[in-house]
Every structure is written in structure tokens, then in C-alpha cells.
Amino acid sequence: MLIVNDAHRLRAGVYSLNELCPYCGAAFADYPLIMSDDAAQTVYHVACALELTTDLLVDLYTFFRPPVPYSRLFTLSAPAPALHAEEGSDAIDTSCTGPINRAHTSTLHSEGGGDAINGS
């Protein structure tokens, strides 16, 4: 949340501009300020919030793409889709034989309803 006046500052839980920034240790002294969305809802100078964000992005990039001579610890990948024999990966699996499907099928056949999809 961007804090640009005394009402925002008070709502964010900062009671004085003399309070210290947890990142740089300097007093807030002037607006604008930034309140993070973490559980503690910490308030920072705008420049400190940008520096912290940059540090986090660099750390994440370095973690997922380590520099040479280091190798990746792991690779994130999506699981391969299950292929059905009849129609490929987008086919609907109609081989359900659970108690609900069996009861529904036996009701249709006993009432002479047949297969509603194929018209039989």
C-alpha cells in the first residue's frame, strides 16, 4: 500500500515519522512510504522497498539460473498429460465402473431408455 499522508500512515500502524525503517534504520521523516503485504505489514521508505524487491528478484534468478560453474539443483517441469487410446490426450475417459455409474447405467437399461448419447 502506498502511504502518502498522515491518515494512511496512522492506518498502517506508524504513529510517527520518527519511527525507523526496518531495512535501512533511518527515520521515515517524509512521504511516500510503502507498506508490504506480508503478515507483519511492515512499512518501508519507497527506495528501501525497491532495493529489497531488487535483492529478492536477483536472489530468485540466481537460485533458478545459477552462474557457471554451478549447476541447477532441480528443474521444474509439468507432468505429461495422460493419453487415452481412443482419441488422444483430450478424450473423455468413459470407463468408469464405480457404483454410481453402474447404478445409473442399470436404471437407464431397465427403463428402456438405452444410450441417450447414441440414441439407442
NORGIUR-V444749 format. One record per pair of residues at least 12 apart in sequence whose C-alpha atoms are under 8 Angstrom apart, sorted by the first residue. I is the first residue (numbers start at 1). J is the second residue. D is the distance in Angstrom with one decimal. If there is no record, write none. Layout:
i->I j->J d->D
i->I j->J d->D
//
This chain:
i->1 j->34 d->5.7
i->1 j->35 d->5.0
i->1 j->36 d->6.7
i->1 j->37 d->7.7
i->2 j->32 d->6.9
i->2 j->33 d->6.0
i->2 j->34 d->4.8
i->2 j->35 d->6.5
i->3 j->31 d->7.0
i->3 j->32 d->5.6
i->3 j->33 d->4.9
i->3 j->34 d->5.8
i->3 j->35 d->7.2
i->4 j->31 d->5.5
i->4 j->32 d->4.9
i->4 j->33 d->6.7
i->5 j->31 d->7.0
i->5 j->32 d->7.8
i->12 j->35 d->7.1
i->12 j->41 d->7.7
i->12 j->43 d->7.6
i->14 j->43 d->7.8
i->17 j->29 d->4.9
i->17 j->30 d->6.8
i->21 j->43 d->7.0
i->21 j->44 d->5.5
i->21 j->45 d->6.8
i->22 j->42 d->7.9
i->22 j->43 d->7.8
i->22 j->44 d->6.9
i->23 j->44 d->7.0
i->23 j->48 d->6.4
i->23 j->52 d->8.0
i->24 j->48 d->6.9
i->28 j->44 d->7.9
i->28 j->45 d->6.6
i->32 j->45 d->7.1
i->32 j->46 d->6.5
i->33 j->45 d->4.8
i->33 j->46 d->5.3
i->34 j->46 d->5.7
i->34 j->49 d->6.9
//
